[in-house]
Amino acid sequence: MRKLFFDWALVNGYADNLTIDRIDNNGNYCPENCRFITRRENSINRRSTVWCMYEGGLYVQCDLKKKLGIGNKQVKQYVL
């Protein structure tokens, strides 16, 4: 079983700097629903992530705060 997973991982983008992720968070960990992404991408791919719209672009709340140099109260106007 380990060899099957290892072989699947190598064919599907495994690299030491990536983590396994479910495409559909409600789905199972199965080949059809898994991929390898960076830790940063994985941290964003959560139900609790707050998204903001700014000048036609979509940003994670913490990234927009850094980009604009603003705090929590000011960024609320951009939250979706």
N, C-alpha and C positions, 0 to 999 in steps of 0.2 A: 504494500500500500504506500509506503514512504517513497519508493522509487517511482511509482505512478505520479504522485504529487510533485516530486522533484522534476521529473520529465515534463509535466504539464507547466510547471513554473518557468522552466528554462525557455520553453517554446512561447510562453505568453508574457515575456517582458521582465522576468525577474532580474534584479540587480541588487547588490549589497546595500545600496543607498535608498531602496524603495521599501514600502510596506504593502501588505495585501489589504485590499479594500473591497467591500461589497458595493456594486453599482446601485442596487436597490437595497437600502438599509433595512427594509422589511423582509427581504428575501434571505435565502440560505447561503452559506458559504459553499458554493458549488462552482464548477468551471464556467458555467454560463453567466454567473453573477459576480465574478471576481476579476480583479485587475490589480496591477501594481502601480502605485502612485507615490509621490514624495510625502514625507511627514507633514509638510506645510499643506499640501492638497488634502491630506487625510484630516488634518485639524479643522479645515474649512468645511469638509463634507459631514456636517453634523446638523441635527435638527435645531440645536440651540444657536447656530450661527445667525447673526443679525446682518441683514443685507440692506444697503443704502443705494439710492439713485442720486447721482450727481453729474450734472452736465451731460446727460445721456448715457453715462457709464454706470455699471453695476459694481459696487465695492463692498467688501466685508467692512463692517463698522470700524474695527480697530485700524484698518488700512486707511480709511477715509479720514479718521481723526488725525493720523500721522501726516497724511498728505496735506490737509488743510491747517494743521497745527491748532486744532480746537479740542474742547473737552466734551464730556458726556452730554451736557445740556444743549450745547450748540449742534451736535451731530444728530440729535433727535429729529430735527426738521427734515432730514434726508432719509430716515428709516422707512422702509416699505411696509 
